[in-house]
Amino acid sequence: MKGRIGKKWVIAFVVIAVFLVISPLIASKVIKGIETAIIRGKAARSATATAIRKEHIRFDEKNHVYVNENGISIARRAGDEEWRVYYQINRFADIEQSIASRLLKAEEERNAKGKQRFTILNKDQYDYLQVGDELSVTWCGPERSEIEIISAGKPVTSHVGK
C-alpha cells in the first residue's frame, strides 16, 4: 500500500511539473494571438468606393442636429455647412477573399437599410468630385461586419494633369 501512495505522488508531481513548464508557453501563444488580433483590427487598410450622391447641407435654427453612423448626435451651429459625398464601397484590398466577401455583403445590407456612408469635404473638393468617381477609402475594424472609416476621398494621384 505504501508503494501505491508513492507512485501516485510521483505521477501527481510529474503532471504538475509538466503543467508548470507548458502553461507559460501556452499562455504566451494565447497572448500573442490576442495581440495580433488587436493590432490587425487597428491597422489601417485600403478599399475603393464609388461616389453615388452629393449633398450640400446648410444648418439653421430648426435643423442643426443629426445622428452619425455610430448613433451619436452631432450638433452644428446655425449657418454651418457641410458638403457631403455619399459613397458605396466596392472592393477591399489586401485582405483574404472570404473576409472581403463578408464585408462587402455587410456593406450591401447597410445600404439596403438606407445607411449610406458619407464623407464631409471642403467646398473645393466637393466641387471637384463627381458622382461616379472612384474614391480611396482607408478603414480599420474587426474584419466582421462593422468597420470604422478613417478617411474617404478622391485619390491624390487623380489630381495629376487636371
Summary of the structure (lengths in Angstrom):
residues: 162
radius of gyration: 26.4
end to end distance: 93.8
largest distance: 93.8
contacts: 385
relative contact order: 0.16
helix: 41%
strand: 31%
